[in-house]
Amino acid sequence: MIEFKLEGDFIPMIQLLKAANLVQTGGEAQIVVTEGLVKYNGEVDYRKRLKVKKGDTVEFDGNKIIVV
């Protein structure tokens, strides 16, 4: 489990995946999101620019990110 401390109101999904070191590039992040490999609050979400906020959880490749 990864705790990600959010600075500001939100972070776009693809930036969060990069910041948590779960993908190498923004392009890779876009691919995994559009292929339905990422879960947002327990459900698959295909939005690359989704605004992830405090209290949200994101799951990818066996990793769970909790945004605090």
C-alpha positions as CSV (number, residue, x, y, z in Angstrom):
1,M,0.0,0.0,0.0
2,I,1.3,3.4,-0.9
3,E,0.2,6.6,0.9
4,F,0.4,9.6,-1.4
5,K,0.3,13.0,0.2
6,L,-1.7,15.3,-2.0
7,E,-0.5,18.9,-2.4
8,G,-3.4,21.0,-3.6
9,D,-7.0,20.0,-4.4
10,F,-6.4,17.1,-6.8
11,I,-3.9,15.3,-9.1
12,P,-4.8,13.9,-12.5
13,M,-4.8,10.1,-12.6
14,I,-1.9,9.8,-15.1
15,Q,0.3,12.1,-13.0
16,L,-0.5,10.1,-9.8
17,L,0.6,6.9,-11.5
18,K,3.9,8.5,-12.4
19,A,4.4,10.2,-9.0
20,A,3.9,6.9,-7.3
21,N,6.5,5.3,-9.6
22,L,4.0,2.7,-10.9
23,V,4.8,3.7,-14.5
24,Q,7.8,5.1,-16.2
25,T,6.2,7.7,-18.5
26,G,3.0,9.7,-19.0
27,G,2.5,7.7,-22.2
28,E,2.6,4.4,-20.3
29,A,0.2,5.8,-17.7
30,Q,-2.3,6.8,-20.5
31,I,-2.1,3.3,-22.0
32,V,-2.7,1.4,-18.7
33,V,-5.7,3.7,-18.0
34,T,-7.3,3.4,-21.4
35,E,-6.8,-0.4,-21.3
36,G,-8.9,-0.6,-18.1
37,L,-6.0,-1.7,-15.9
38,V,-6.6,0.9,-13.2
39,K,-9.3,0.9,-10.6
40,Y,-10.5,4.2,-9.0
41,N,-12.4,3.7,-5.7
42,G,-12.9,0.0,-6.5
43,E,-14.1,0.4,-10.0
44,V,-12.3,0.4,-13.4
45,D,-12.1,3.9,-14.7
46,Y,-10.9,4.9,-18.2
47,R,-10.5,8.7,-17.6
48,K,-6.9,9.8,-18.0
49,R,-7.5,13.3,-16.6
50,L,-9.7,12.1,-13.7
51,K,-9.2,14.4,-10.7
52,V,-8.0,12.2,-7.9
53,K,-8.7,13.8,-4.5
54,K,-8.0,13.2,-0.8
55,G,-9.7,10.0,0.5
56,D,-9.7,8.3,-3.0
57,T,-8.0,5.0,-3.6
58,V,-6.3,3.9,-6.9
59,E,-5.3,0.3,-7.7
60,F,-2.9,-0.8,-10.4
61,D,-0.7,-3.8,-10.9
62,G,-1.2,-5.2,-7.4
63,N,-0.5,-1.8,-5.8
64,K,-3.0,0.3,-3.9
65,I,-2.5,4.0,-3.6
66,I,-4.4,5.9,-0.8
67,V,-4.5,9.6,-1.3
68,V,-4.2,11.6,1.9
